Amino acid sequence: MPFKHNSSRRHRIGQMKFKVTNWPEYEAGLRERGSLTLWLTPEALAGWTAPRRTTRGGQPRYSDLAIETTLTLGLVFGLRLRQAEGFLASVLRMMGLALAVPDHTTVSRRAQTWQSPHRRADRQGSPDGPVHVLVDSSGLQIYGAGQWLEEKHGAKSRRGWRKLHLALDADSGEIVAHTMTDQDTGDASQVGPLLDQIDGPIGRFTADGAYDGTTYDAIIGHSADAAIVIPPRVNAVEPTGDQPPGQRDQHIAAIIRDGRMKWQASTGYGSRALVETAIGRYKSIIGRRLRARSFHAQQTEVAIGCAVLNRMLVTARPKSVRRKPKLA
């Protein structure tokens, strides 16, 4: 990256400045994110109660829609399960709706078995052509003392963290795929599950060096014409066989010939910063720490959190341009 390449003289390099060109629209959208104007469609009212089951066993009282609504309100407004239960009850009471509100115990239990309906309502729509996919991962803390206990008292904690893997549409900025794994899972192993969530063709796939290797086969298997931009490892060498060079071999040759910085500029590798921005947006709005205790409930929390971010992105997204420095 440029900041690593120029670390010895970074203090002399001026910081790039940007200007938001749609500030009135963006500001109105930011205010809209905190609006309490809620409504329930007739379809939602009809689907609030769980349908009758035809097999043996207990009859659920609430549908997945009711559980999802409670969890969504809790994530948007930063509420725990008990507070989310009381918040939804007060909202329904003010709306004059005689709907039963799921209690926090039911929400906690049902979050472990909630299944995403795979709707596209939280996205801006299918693109006209192939998408430019950006992929990256980051850690999310889980419940417990964790690092503080180890740094303060020197005690080893068994608690770790979860790894969030995101696939971002570079043009629209929305999250098109996501997975959550434990801390020991490699990044490259999640490329396949992420690609399985993307229905349309991929025009370009950009990721960092952690995805170098077998990732190429998975991407080509999904979209044969996809351009893959992944920096090879530092010790990578050009193949010596008679086979025609692949995309990875071309990247190695370009880096050896022109250097890594020119390779980044020619391939547009700098656009990968957009997915890092999306991860920062997730941690600042949804949170750096997972609230759920069990792994399946944490997966549900991440899935609903990504849907919330996509809806917020539709409401307000800044359009910024780089300011040109003034010449003396």
Phi and psi restraints in degrees (value plus and minus 20) as a CYANA .aco file:
   2 PRO   PHI     -80.4   -40.4
   2 PRO   PSI     -58.1   -18.1
   3 PHE   PHI     -88.6   -48.6
   3 PHE   PSI     -46.3    -6.3
   4 LYS   PHI     -98.3   -58.3
   4 LYS   PSI     -58.3   -18.3
   5 HIS   PHI     -86.9   -46.9
   5 HIS   PSI     -53.9   -13.9
   6 ASN   PHI    -127.0   -87.0
   6 ASN   PSI       8.3    48.3
   7 SER   PHI     -83.8   -43.8
   7 SER   PSI     -52.0   -12.0
   8 SER   PHI     -92.5   -52.5
   8 SER   PSI     -43.8    -3.8
   9 ARG   PHI    -147.6  -107.6
   9 ARG   PSI       6.8    46.8
  10 ARG   PHI     -86.2   -46.2
  10 ARG   PSI     -50.4   -10.4
  11 HIS   PHI     -85.4   -45.4
  11 HIS   PSI     -35.4     4.6
  12 ARG   PHI    -116.3   -76.3
  12 ARG   PSI     -27.6    12.4
  13 ILE   PHI    -113.9   -73.9
  13 ILE   PSI     103.1   143.1
  14 GLY   PHI     -90.2   -50.2
  14 GLY   PSI     124.9   164.9
  15 GLN   PHI     -96.2   -56.2
  15 GLN   PSI     117.4   157.4
  16 MET   PHI     -88.1   -48.1
  16 MET   PSI     120.9   160.9
  17 LYS   PHI    -137.3   -97.3
  17 LYS   PSI     121.8   161.8
  18 PHE   PHI    -145.2  -105.2
  18 PHE   PSI     136.6   176.6
  19 LYS   PHI    -146.7  -106.7
  19 LYS   PSI     111.4   151.4
  20 VAL   PHI    -102.3   -62.3
  20 VAL   PSI      98.6   138.6
  21 THR   PHI    -104.4   -64.4
  21 THR   PSI     -40.2    -0.2
  22 ASN   PHI    -135.6   -95.6
  22 ASN   PSI      27.0    67.0
  23 TRP   PHI     -80.3   -40.3
  23 TRP   PSI     -63.8   -23.8
  24 PRO   PHI     -79.2   -39.2
  24 PRO   PSI     -63.9   -23.9
  25 GLU   PHI     -87.1   -47.1
  25 GLU   PSI     -61.2   -21.2
  26 TYR   PHI     -86.8   -46.8
  26 TYR   PSI     -60.6   -20.6
  27 GLU   PHI     -85.1   -45.1
  27 GLU   PSI     -60.8   -20.8
  28 ALA   PHI     -84.2   -44.2
  28 ALA   PSI     -57.4   -17.4
  29 GLY   PHI     -87.3   -47.3
  29 GLY   PSI     -56.8   -16.8
  30 LEU   PHI     -83.8   -43.8
  30 LEU   PSI     -59.2   -19.2
  31 ARG   PHI     -86.8   -46.8
  31 ARG   PSI     -55.3   -15.3
  32 GLU   PHI     -86.1   -46.1
  32 GLU   PSI     -46.6    -6.6
  33 ARG   PHI     -82.5   -42.5
  33 ARG   PSI     -49.0    -9.0
  34 GLY   PHI    -116.6   -76.6
  34 GLY   PSI     -10.5    29.5
  35 SER   PHI     -92.9   -52.9
  35 SER   PSI     123.2   163.2
  36 LEU   PHI    -120.8   -80.8
  36 LEU   PSI      -1.7    38.3
  37 THR   PHI     -96.2   -56.2
  37 THR   PSI      83.3   123.3
  38 LEU   PHI    -137.7   -97.7
  38 LEU   PSI     130.2   170.2
  39 TRP   PHI    -168.3  -128.3
  39 TRP   PSI     134.8   174.8
  40 LEU   PHI    -141.4  -101.4
  40 LEU   PSI     106.0   146.0
  41 THR   PHI     -94.2   -54.2
  41 THR   PSI     140.5   180.5
  42 PRO   PHI     -78.6   -38.6
  42 PRO   PSI     -53.5   -13.5
  43 GLU   PHI     -86.2   -46.2
  43 GLU   PSI     -57.1   -17.1
  44 ALA   PHI     -88.8   -48.8
  44 ALA   PSI     -59.3   -19.3
  45 LEU   PHI     -84.1   -44.1
  45 LEU   PSI     -59.0   -19.0
  46 ALA   PHI     -91.6   -51.6
  46 ALA   PSI     -48.1    -8.1
  47 GLY   PHI    -119.3   -79.3
  47 GLY   PSI      -7.0    33.0
  48 TRP   PHI     -89.4   -49.4
  48 TRP   PSI     -58.0   -18.0
  49 THR   PHI    -110.1   -70.1
  49 THR   PSI     120.3   160.3
  50 ALA   PHI     -86.4   -46.4
  50 ALA   PSI     121.0   161.0
  51 PRO   PHI     -87.8   -47.8
  51 PRO   PSI     135.6   175.6
  52 ARG   PHI     -86.2   -46.2
  52 ARG   PSI     113.4   153.4
  53 ARG   PHI    -107.2   -67.2
  53 ARG   PSI     128.6   168.6
  54 THR   PHI    -119.8   -79.8
  54 THR   PSI     -26.9    13.1
  55 THR   PHI    -121.9   -81.9
  55 THR   PSI     156.1   196.1
  56 ARG   PHI     -94.3   -54.3
  56 ARG   PSI     130.3   170.3
  57 GLY   PHI     107.5   147.5
  57 GLY   PSI     158.2   198.2
  58 GLY   PHI     -90.1   -50.1
  58 GLY   PSI     132.2   172.2
  59 GLN   PHI    -113.0   -73.0
  59 GLN   PSI      97.4   137.4
  60 PRO   PHI     -87.0   -47.0
  60 PRO   PSI     126.0   166.0
  61 ARG   PHI    -112.1   -72.1
  61 ARG   PSI     -55.6   -15.6
  62 TYR   PHI    -132.2   -92.2
  62 TYR   PSI     124.0   164.0
  63 SER   PHI    -100.8   -60.8
  63 SER   PSI     150.3   190.3
  64 ASP   PHI     -83.1   -43.1
  64 ASP   PSI     -48.1    -8.1
  65 LEU   PHI     -83.5   -43.5
  65 LEU   PSI     -62.1   -22.1
  66 ALA   PHI     -85.6   -45.6
  66 ALA   PSI     -60.1   -20.1
  67 ILE   PHI     -86.0   -46.0
  67 ILE   PSI     -63.5   -23.5
  68 GLU   PHI     -83.8   -43.8
  68 GLU   PSI     -59.1   -19.1
  69 THR   PHI     -83.1   -43.1
  69 THR   PSI     -63.4   -23.4
  70 THR   PHI     -84.4   -44.4
  70 THR   PSI     -64.3   -24.3
  71 LEU   PHI     -87.1   -47.1
  71 LEU   PSI     -56.1   -16.1
  72 THR   PHI     -85.1   -45.1
  72 THR   PSI     -65.8   -25.8
  73 LEU   PHI     -82.3   -42.3
  73 LEU   PSI     -56.4   -16.4
  74 GLY   PHI     -85.9   -45.9
  74 GLY   PSI     -59.1   -19.1
  75 LEU   PHI     -92.1   -52.1
  75 LEU   PSI     -59.6   -19.6
  76 VAL   PHI     -85.9   -45.9
  76 VAL   PSI     -63.5   -23.5
  77 PHE   PHI    -122.7   -82.7
  77 PHE   PSI      -9.9    30.1
  78 GLY   PHI      44.9    84.9
  78 GLY   PSI      24.9    64.9
  79 LEU   PHI    -130.4   -90.4
  79 LEU   PSI     126.8   166.8
  80 ARG   PHI     -98.6   -58.6
  80 ARG   PSI     155.6   195.6
  81 LEU   PHI     -83.2   -43.2
  81 LEU   PSI     -61.3   -21.3
  82 ARG   PHI     -85.8   -45.8
  82 ARG   PSI     -62.6   -22.6
  83 GLN   PHI     -87.7   -47.7
  83 GLN   PSI     -56.2   -16.2
  84 ALA   PHI     -85.4   -45.4
  84 ALA   PSI     -56.5   -16.5
  85 GLU   PHI     -83.0   -43.0
  85 GLU   PSI     -66.7   -26.7
  86 GLY   PHI     -87.2   -47.2
  86 GLY   PSI     -55.9   -15.9
  87 PHE   PHI     -84.4   -44.4
  87 PHE   PSI     -66.4   -26.4
  88 LEU   PHI     -86.0   -46.0
  88 LEU   PSI     -57.6   -17.6
  89 ALA   PHI     -83.0   -43.0
  89 ALA   PSI     -61.1   -21.1
  90 SER   PHI     -88.8   -48.8
  90 SER   PSI     -57.4   -17.4
  91 VAL   PHI     -85.4   -45.4
  91 VAL   PSI     -65.3   -25.3
  92 LEU   PHI     -85.3   -45.3
  92 LEU   PSI     -54.4   -14.4
  93 ARG   PHI     -87.2   -47.2
  93 ARG   PSI     -60.6   -20.6
  94 MET   PHI     -89.1   -49.1
  94 MET   PSI     -47.7    -7.7
  95 MET   PHI    -101.6   -61.6
  95 MET   PSI     -27.8    12.2
  96 GLY   PHI      54.0    94.0
  96 GLY   PSI      10.1    50.1
  97 LEU   PHI    -126.0   -86.0
  97 LEU   PSI     107.7   147.7
  98 ALA   PHI    -110.8   -70.8
  98 ALA   PSI      47.4    87.4
  99 LEU   PHI    -131.3   -91.3
  99 LEU   PSI     118.1   158.1
 100 ALA   PHI     -94.9   -54.9
 100 ALA   PSI     117.8   157.8
 101 VAL   PHI    -120.1   -80.1
 101 VAL   PSI     110.9   150.9
 102 PRO   PHI     -82.6   -42.6
 102 PRO   PSI     112.3   152.3
 103 ASP   PHI     -94.5   -54.5
 103 ASP   PSI     142.3   182.3
 104 HIS   PHI     -83.7   -43.7
 104 HIS   PSI     -51.3   -11.3
 105 THR   PHI     -87.0   -47.0
 105 THR   PSI     -62.8   -22.8
 106 THR   PHI     -85.8   -45.8
 106 THR   PSI     -60.7   -20.7
 107 VAL   PHI     -83.4   -43.4
 107 VAL   PSI     -62.5   -22.5
 108 SER   PHI     -83.7   -43.7
 108 SER   PSI     -60.4   -20.4
 109 ARG   PHI     -93.0   -53.0
 109 ARG   PSI     -62.9   -22.9
 110 ARG   PHI     -93.4   -53.4
 110 ARG   PSI     -41.4    -1.4
 111 ALA   PHI     -85.2   -45.2
 111 ALA   PSI     -42.6    -2.6
 112 GLN   PHI     -97.4   -57.4
 112 GLN   PSI     -39.2     0.8
 113 THR   PHI    -138.2   -98.2
 113 THR   PSI     -14.5    25.5
 114 TRP   PHI     -87.7   -47.7
 114 TRP   PSI     116.2   156.2
 115 GLN   PHI    -134.9   -94.9
 115 GLN   PSI     113.3   153.3
 116 SER   PHI     -86.9   -46.9
 116 SER   PSI     111.3   151.3
 117 PRO   PHI     -95.3   -55.3
 117 PRO   PSI     -22.7    17.3
 118 HIS   PHI      38.2    78.2
 118 HIS   PSI      22.1    62.1
 119 ARG   PHI    -101.2   -61.2
 119 ARG   PSI     137.7   177.7
 120 ARG   PHI    -128.1   -88.1
 120 ARG   PSI      -7.3    32.7
 121 ALA   PHI     -88.3   -48.3
 121 ALA   PSI     -44.5    -4.5
 122 ASP   PHI    -109.8   -69.8
 122 ASP   PSI     -12.3    27.7
 123 ARG   PHI    -134.0   -94.0
 123 ARG   PSI     144.0   184.0
 124 GLN   PHI    -102.2   -62.2
 124 GLN   PSI     -18.9    21.1
 125 GLY   PHI      94.0   134.0
 125 GLY   PSI     140.6   180.6
 126 SER   PHI     -92.6   -52.6
 126 SER   PSI     117.4   157.4
 127 PRO   PHI     -90.6   -50.6
 127 PRO   PSI     140.1   180.1
 128 ASP   PHI     -91.8   -51.8
 128 ASP   PSI     -53.2   -13.2
 129 GLY   PHI    -152.5  -112.5
 129 GLY   PSI    -182.6  -142.6
 130 PRO   PHI     -81.2   -41.2
 130 PRO   PSI     126.5   166.5
 131 VAL   PHI    -119.0   -79.0
 131 VAL   PSI     134.9   174.9
 132 HIS   PHI    -118.6   -78.6
 132 HIS   PSI      89.5   129.5
 133 VAL   PHI    -118.6   -78.6
 133 VAL   PSI     109.6   149.6
 134 LEU   PHI    -132.8   -92.8
 134 LEU   PSI     112.7   152.7
 135 VAL   PHI    -147.1  -107.1
 135 VAL   PSI     117.6   157.6
 136 ASP   PHI    -181.5  -141.5
 136 ASP   PSI     150.8   190.8
 137 SER   PHI    -158.4  -118.4
 137 SER   PSI     140.5   180.5
 138 SER   PHI    -176.7  -136.7
 138 SER   PSI     141.8   181.8
 139 GLY   PHI    -113.0   -73.0
 139 GLY   PSI     124.7   164.7
 140 LEU   PHI    -141.4  -101.4
 140 LEU   PSI     111.1   151.1
 141 GLN   PHI     -92.1   -52.1
 141 GLN   PSI     132.3   172.3
 142 ILE   PHI    -136.2   -96.2
 142 ILE   PSI     153.5   193.5
 143 TYR   PHI     -84.2   -44.2
 143 TYR   PSI     115.2   155.2
 144 GLY   PHI     119.0   159.0
 144 GLY   PSI     149.5   189.5
 145 ALA   PHI     -87.7   -47.7
 145 ALA   PSI     -65.8   -25.8
 146 GLY   PHI      42.6    82.6
 146 GLY   PSI    -145.0  -105.0
 147 GLN   PHI     -86.4   -46.4
 147 GLN   PSI     -54.2   -14.2
 148 TRP   PHI     -81.9   -41.9
 148 TRP   PSI     -63.3   -23.3
 149 LEU   PHI     -83.7   -43.7
 149 LEU   PSI     -58.6   -18.6
 150 GLU   PHI     -91.6   -51.6
 150 GLU   PSI     -59.6   -19.6
 151 GLU   PHI     -95.2   -55.2
 151 GLU   PSI     -53.1   -13.1
 152 LYS   PHI    -100.5   -60.5
 152 LYS   PSI     -65.2   -25.2
 153 HIS   PHI    -136.6   -96.6
 153 HIS   PSI     -22.9    17.1
 154 GLY   PHI      54.2    94.2
 154 GLY   PSI      -8.9    31.1
 155 ALA   PHI    -107.4   -67.4
 155 ALA   PSI     116.0   156.0
 156 LYS   PHI    -100.4   -60.4
 156 LYS   PSI     109.7   149.7
 157 SER   PHI    -126.1   -86.1
 157 SER   PSI     119.3   159.3
 158 ARG   PHI    -101.1   -61.1
 158 ARG   PSI     -29.2    10.8
 159 ARG   PHI     -97.5   -57.5
 159 ARG   PSI     119.2   159.2
 160 GLY   PHI    -142.9  -102.9
 160 GLY   PSI    -154.0  -114.0
 161 TRP   PHI    -171.9  -131.9
 161 TRP   PSI     145.9   185.9
 162 ARG   PHI    -125.2   -85.2
 162 ARG   PSI     137.1   177.1
 163 LYS   PHI    -132.9   -92.9
 163 LYS   PSI     103.7   143.7
 164 LEU   PHI    -119.4   -79.4
 164 LEU   PSI     104.0   144.0
 165 HIS   PHI    -129.3   -89.3
 165 HIS   PSI     105.8   145.8
 166 LEU   PHI    -142.2  -102.2
 166 LEU   PSI     122.6   162.6
 167 ALA   PHI    -138.6   -98.6
 167 ALA   PSI     102.6   142.6
 168 LEU   PHI    -136.5   -96.5
 168 LEU   PSI     122.1   162.1
 169 ASP   PHI    -102.0   -62.0
 169 ASP   PSI      96.6   136.6
 170 ALA   PHI     -85.6   -45.6
 170 ALA   PSI     -48.6    -8.6
 171 ASP   PHI    -101.0   -61.0
 171 ASP   PSI     -65.9   -25.9
 172 SER   PHI    -113.5   -73.5
 172 SER   PSI     -41.2    -1.2
 173 GLY   PHI      61.2   101.2
 173 GLY   PSI     -15.4    24.6
 174 GLU   PHI    -109.5   -69.5
 174 GLU   PSI     135.6   175.6
 175 ILE   PHI    -103.4   -63.4
 175 ILE   PSI      96.7   136.7
 176 VAL   PHI    -118.2   -78.2
 176 VAL   PSI     -35.4     4.6
 177 ALA   PHI    -180.6  -140.6
 177 ALA   PSI     133.1   173.1
 178 HIS   PHI    -178.5  -138.5
 178 HIS   PSI     132.2   172.2
 179 THR   PHI    -164.4  -124.4
 179 THR   PSI     140.8   180.8
 180 MET   PHI    -154.7  -114.7
 180 MET   PSI     111.3   151.3
 181 THR   PHI    -152.3  -112.3
 181 THR   PSI     159.5   199.5
 182 ASP   PHI     -98.7   -58.7
 182 ASP   PSI     157.0   197.0
 183 GLN   PHI     -93.9   -53.9
 183 GLN   PSI     -36.1     3.9
 184 ASP   PHI    -114.2   -74.2
 184 ASP   PSI     -21.6    18.4
 185 THR   PHI    -100.9   -60.9
 185 THR   PSI     113.3   153.3
 186 GLY   PHI     -93.6   -53.6
 186 GLY   PSI     133.1   173.1
 187 ASP   PHI     -87.4   -47.4
 187 ASP   PSI     -61.1   -21.1
 188 ALA   PHI     -84.0   -44.0
 188 ALA   PSI     -46.6    -6.6
 189 SER   PHI     -90.2   -50.2
 189 SER   PSI     -35.9     4.1
 190 GLN   PHI    -118.2   -78.2
 190 GLN   PSI     -17.4    22.6
 191 VAL   PHI     -85.3   -45.3
 191 VAL   PSI     -63.1   -23.1
 192 GLY   PHI     -79.2   -39.2
 192 GLY   PSI     -72.7   -32.7
 193 PRO   PHI     -79.8   -39.8
 193 PRO   PSI     -53.2   -13.2
 194 LEU   PHI     -89.6   -49.6
 194 LEU   PSI     -62.0   -22.0
 195 LEU   PHI     -87.0   -47.0
 195 LEU   PSI     -49.4    -9.4
 196 ASP   PHI     -85.4   -45.4
 196 ASP   PSI     -42.1    -2.1
 197 GLN   PHI    -107.7   -67.7
 197 GLN   PSI     -26.1    13.9
 198 ILE   PHI    -123.3   -83.3
 198 ILE   PSI      95.4   135.4
 199 ASP   PHI    -101.0   -61.0
 199 ASP   PSI     -61.6   -21.6
 200 GLY   PHI     -99.9   -59.9
 200 GLY   PSI     153.4   193.4
 201 PRO   PHI     -93.0   -53.0
 201 PRO   PSI     134.8   174.8
 202 ILE   PHI    -128.1   -88.1
 202 ILE   PSI     104.5   144.5
 203 GLY   PHI    -107.9   -67.9
 203 GLY   PSI     -55.4   -15.4
 204 ARG   PHI    -167.7  -127.7
 204 ARG   PSI     120.1   160.1
 205 PHE   PHI    -146.0  -106.0
 205 PHE   PSI     100.3   140.3
 206 THR   PHI    -143.4  -103.4
 206 THR   PSI     111.3   151.3
 207 ALA   PHI    -173.9  -133.9
 207 ALA   PSI     150.7   190.7
 208 ASP   PHI    -106.4   -66.4
 208 ASP   PSI    -195.8  -155.8
 209 GLY   PHI     -85.7   -45.7
 209 GLY   PSI     -36.3     3.7
 210 ALA   PHI     -86.4   -46.4
 210 ALA   PSI     -37.8     2.2
 211 TYR   PHI    -118.7   -78.7
 211 TYR   PSI     -10.0    30.0
 212 ASP   PHI     -93.7   -53.7
 212 ASP   PSI     118.1   158.1
 213 GLY   PHI     110.4   150.4
 213 GLY   PSI    -145.3  -105.3
 214 THR   PHI     -92.3   -52.3
 214 THR   PSI     -22.6    17.4
 215 THR   PHI     -79.8   -39.8
 215 THR   PSI     -53.0   -13.0
 216 TYR   PHI     -79.4   -39.4
 216 TYR   PSI     -61.8   -21.8
 217 ASP   PHI     -83.8   -43.8
 217 ASP   PSI     -61.3   -21.3
 218 ALA   PHI     -86.0   -46.0
 218 ALA   PSI     -58.6   -18.6
 219 ILE   PHI     -90.5   -50.5
 219 ILE   PSI     -64.6   -24.6
 220 ILE   PHI     -83.9   -43.9
 220 ILE   PSI     -54.6   -14.6
 221 GLY   PHI     -85.4   -45.4
 221 GLY   PSI     -49.4    -9.4
 222 HIS   PHI    -102.7   -62.7
 222 HIS   PSI     -69.6   -29.6
 223 SER   PHI    -156.7  -116.7
 223 SER   PSI      88.1   128.1
 224 ALA   PHI     -86.3   -46.3
 224 ALA   PSI     -48.0    -8.0
 225 ASP   PHI    -115.5   -75.5
 225 ASP   PSI      -9.1    30.9
 226 ALA   PHI     -91.0   -51.0
 226 ALA   PSI     117.8   157.8
 227 ALA   PHI    -110.0   -70.0
 227 ALA   PSI     102.9   142.9
 228 ILE   PHI    -124.2   -84.2
 228 ILE   PSI     104.6   144.6
 229 VAL   PHI    -139.2   -99.2
 229 VAL   PSI      73.2   113.2
 230 ILE   PHI    -153.5  -113.5
 230 ILE   PSI     103.3   143.3
 231 PRO   PHI     -87.9   -47.9
 231 PRO   PSI     107.4   147.4
 232 PRO   PHI     -89.7   -49.7
 232 PRO   PSI     145.5   185.5
 233 ARG   PHI     -85.0   -45.0
 233 ARG   PSI     140.5   180.5
 234 VAL   PHI     -83.6   -43.6
 234 VAL   PSI     -56.1   -16.1
 235 ASN   PHI    -111.9   -71.9
 235 ASN   PSI      -4.9    35.1
 236 ALA   PHI     -91.3   -51.3
 236 ALA   PSI     123.0   163.0
 237 VAL   PHI    -146.1  -106.1
 237 VAL   PSI     137.3   177.3
 238 GLU   PHI     -92.9   -52.9
 238 GLU   PSI     121.5   161.5
 239 PRO   PHI     -89.5   -49.5
 239 PRO   PSI     132.5   172.5
 240 THR   PHI    -129.2   -89.2
 240 THR   PSI     -15.9    24.1
 241 GLY   PHI     -97.1   -57.1
 241 GLY   PSI     159.9   199.9
 242 ASP   PHI    -109.9   -69.9
 242 ASP   PSI     -22.3    17.7
 243 GLN   PHI     -91.0   -51.0
 243 GLN   PSI     128.0   168.0
 244 PRO   PHI     -83.2   -43.2
 244 PRO   PSI     123.1   163.1
 245 PRO   PHI     -87.5   -47.5
 245 PRO   PSI     118.0   158.0
 246 GLY   PHI    -107.8   -67.8
 246 GLY   PSI    -192.9  -152.9
 247 GLN   PHI     -85.1   -45.1
 247 GLN   PSI     -59.7   -19.7
 248 ARG   PHI     -84.7   -44.7
 248 ARG   PSI     -60.7   -20.7
 249 ASP   PHI     -83.8   -43.8
 249 ASP   PSI     -56.7   -16.7
 250 GLN   PHI     -86.7   -46.7
 250 GLN   PSI     -57.0   -17.0
 251 HIS   PHI     -84.8   -44.8
 251 HIS   PSI     -61.8   -21.8
 252 ILE   PHI     -82.7   -42.7
 252 ILE   PSI     -63.8   -23.8
 253 ALA   PHI     -85.2   -45.2
 253 ALA   PSI     -59.4   -19.4
 254 ALA   PHI     -86.8   -46.8
 254 ALA   PSI     -58.1   -18.1
 255 ILE   PHI     -88.8   -48.8
 255 ILE   PSI     -60.9   -20.9
 256 ILE   PHI     -85.1   -45.1
 256 ILE   PSI     -56.8   -16.8
 257 ARG   PHI     -99.2   -59.2
 257 ARG   PSI     -66.5   -26.5
 258 ASP   PHI    -130.2   -90.2
 258 ASP   PSI     -36.1     3.9
 259 GLY   PHI      79.9   119.9
 259 GLY   PSI     139.5   179.5
 260 ARG   PHI     -90.6   -50.6
 260 ARG   PSI     -54.4   -14.4
 261 MET   PHI     -87.0   -47.0
 261 MET   PSI     -63.9   -23.9
 262 LYS   PHI     -87.5   -47.5
 262 LYS   PSI     -53.3   -13.3
 263 TRP   PHI     -84.3   -44.3
 263 TRP   PSI     -61.2   -21.2
 264 GLN   PHI     -83.2   -43.2
 264 GLN   PSI     -60.6   -20.6
 265 ALA   PHI     -89.5   -49.5
 265 ALA   PSI     -58.9   -18.9
 266 SER   PHI     -93.9   -53.9
 266 SER   PSI     -50.0   -10.0
 267 THR   PHI    -114.5   -74.5
 267 THR   PSI     -26.7    13.3
 268 GLY   PHI      51.7    91.7
 268 GLY   PSI      11.2    51.2
 269 TYR   PHI     -85.3   -45.3
 269 TYR   PSI     -42.2    -2.2
 270 GLY   PHI     -84.4   -44.4
 270 GLY   PSI     -37.6     2.4
 271 SER   PHI     -86.3   -46.3
 271 SER   PSI     -33.2     6.8
 272 ARG   PHI     -83.4   -43.4
 272 ARG   PSI     -37.6     2.4
 273 ALA   PHI     -82.8   -42.8
 273 ALA   PSI     -40.9    -0.9
 274 LEU   PHI     -85.8   -45.8
 274 LEU   PSI     -58.4   -18.4
 275 VAL   PHI     -93.2   -53.2
 275 VAL   PSI     -50.9   -10.9
 276 GLU   PHI     -85.7   -45.7
 276 GLU   PSI     -56.3   -16.3
 277 THR   PHI     -84.9   -44.9
 277 THR   PSI     -58.8   -18.8
 278 ALA   PHI     -84.0   -44.0
 278 ALA   PSI     -58.7   -18.7
 279 ILE   PHI     -85.3   -45.3
 279 ILE   PSI     -61.5   -21.5
 280 GLY   PHI     -83.6   -43.6
 280 GLY   PSI     -55.7   -15.7
 281 ARG   PHI     -84.7   -44.7
 281 ARG   PSI     -60.0   -20.0
 282 TYR   PHI     -82.1   -42.1
 282 TYR   PSI     -65.3   -25.3
 283 LYS   PHI     -90.9   -50.9
 283 LYS   PSI     -51.3   -11.3
 284 SER   PHI     -99.3   -59.3
 284 SER   PSI     -51.0   -11.0
 285 ILE   PHI    -116.4   -76.4
 285 ILE   PSI     -71.2   -31.2
 286 ILE   PHI    -101.1   -61.1
 286 ILE   PSI     -64.3   -24.3
 287 GLY   PHI     114.0   154.0
 287 GLY   PSI     134.5   174.5
 288 ARG   PHI    -105.7   -65.7
 288 ARG   PSI     -34.3     5.7
 289 ARG   PHI    -139.3   -99.3
 289 ARG   PSI     116.5   156.5
 290 LEU   PHI     -97.5   -57.5
 290 LEU   PSI     116.4   156.4
 291 ARG   PHI    -106.8   -66.8
 291 ARG   PSI     -54.1   -14.1
 292 ALA   PHI     -89.7   -49.7
 292 ALA   PSI     135.0   175.0
 293 ARG   PHI    -116.0   -76.0
 293 ARG   PSI     -64.0   -24.0
 294 SER   PHI    -103.9   -63.9
 294 SER   PSI     139.4   179.4
 295 PHE   PHI     -87.3   -47.3
 295 PHE   PSI     -62.2   -22.2
 296 HIS   PHI     -87.0   -47.0
 296 HIS   PSI     -57.8   -17.8
 297 ALA   PHI     -87.9   -47.9
 297 ALA   PSI     -52.8   -12.8
 298 GLN   PHI     -87.3   -47.3
 298 GLN   PSI     -57.0   -17.0
 299 GLN   PHI     -82.9   -42.9
 299 GLN   PSI     -59.7   -19.7
 300 THR   PHI     -83.5   -43.5
 300 THR   PSI     -61.4   -21.4
 301 GLU   PHI     -81.9   -41.9
 301 GLU   PSI     -61.6   -21.6
 302 VAL   PHI     -87.6   -47.6
 302 VAL   PSI     -61.5   -21.5
 303 ALA   PHI     -82.5   -42.5
 303 ALA   PSI     -64.7   -24.7
 304 ILE   PHI     -89.8   -49.8
 304 ILE   PSI     -55.5   -15.5
 305 GLY   PHI     -82.7   -42.7
 305 GLY   PSI     -60.5   -20.5
 306 CYS   PHI     -86.1   -46.1
 306 CYS   PSI     -58.3   -18.3
 307 ALA   PHI     -84.8   -44.8
 307 ALA   PSI     -57.1   -17.1
 308 VAL   PHI     -84.6   -44.6
 308 VAL   PSI     -63.1   -23.1
 309 LEU   PHI     -83.5   -43.5
 309 LEU   PSI     -58.6   -18.6
 310 ASN   PHI     -84.5   -44.5
 310 ASN   PSI     -59.8   -19.8
 311 ARG   PHI     -86.8   -46.8
 311 ARG   PSI     -59.2   -19.2
 312 MET   PHI     -86.5   -46.5
 312 MET   PSI     -54.3   -14.3
 313 LEU   PHI     -86.9   -46.9
 313 LEU   PSI     -54.4   -14.4
 314 VAL   PHI     -86.0   -46.0
 314 VAL   PSI     -56.1   -16.1
 315 THR   PHI     -89.5   -49.5
 315 THR   PSI     -62.0   -22.0
 316 ALA   PHI    -173.7  -133.7
 316 ALA   PSI     103.7   143.7
 317 ARG   PHI    -161.2  -121.2
 317 ARG   PSI     104.9   144.9
 318 PRO   PHI     -94.1   -54.1
 318 PRO   PSI     125.9   165.9
 319 LYS   PHI    -133.8   -93.8
 319 LYS   PSI      86.8   126.8
 320 SER   PHI    -134.3   -94.3
 320 SER   PSI     128.7   168.7
 321 VAL   PHI    -148.1  -108.1
 321 VAL   PSI     131.4   171.4
 322 ARG   PHI     -98.9   -58.9
 322 ARG   PSI     114.1   154.1
 323 ARG   PHI     -99.4   -59.4
 323 ARG   PSI     114.8   154.8
 324 LYS   PHI    -101.9   -61.9
 324 LYS   PSI     114.4   154.4
 325 PRO   PHI     -86.9   -46.9
 325 PRO   PSI     123.3   163.3
 326 LYS   PHI     -98.4   -58.4
 326 LYS   PSI     109.2   149.2
 327 LEU   PHI    -105.5   -65.5
 327 LEU   PSI     116.9   156.9
